[in-house]
């Protein structure tokens, strides 16, 4: 978790899951990450600007 948070603070970072995107996002619970669910079919991008 700490490593992923550190990486996300340095560059665009994504989590890709076979689960639904909202379930993966609720499980990981790290802001500033791009999330893709259902093997990439559902995507949520965050702005780093």
N, C-alpha and C positions, 0 to 999 in steps of 0.2 A: 504494500500500500504506500509506504513512504517513498519507495523508489519510483513508483508510477506517478505520484504527486510531484516529485522532483523533476522527472522527465517532462511532465506536462507543463511545468513552469518554464522549461527551456525551449520546447518546440511543440508543434502540433502532434498530439498523441491520440490514438484511437483504440477503442475496445470493440472487438467484433465477437458476437456471440450467436449461437444457434437458437438461443431463447428470444422471446419478443424483446424489442429494444427497451421498452419501459421497464420490464422485469430486470434486464441486465443493468440498466441505469440505477434502479432501486437497490440492486444487490451490491454494485461496486461503490456507489455513493461518493464519487469524486467529481468535483466541478472542473471545468476547463478541459474536459475530454470530449472527443467526438465518439459517439456511440452508434454502432450498427448492430441491428438485431436480425433474427431470422436469416442468418448466414449472409447478411449484407442487403437484404431486401428492404429493411427499414433503417433509415439513416437520419441522425440528428447531428448537425454540425454546430460548433460554437464559434463565436467570434473571439479572436485573440487580440483585437485592436482596441 
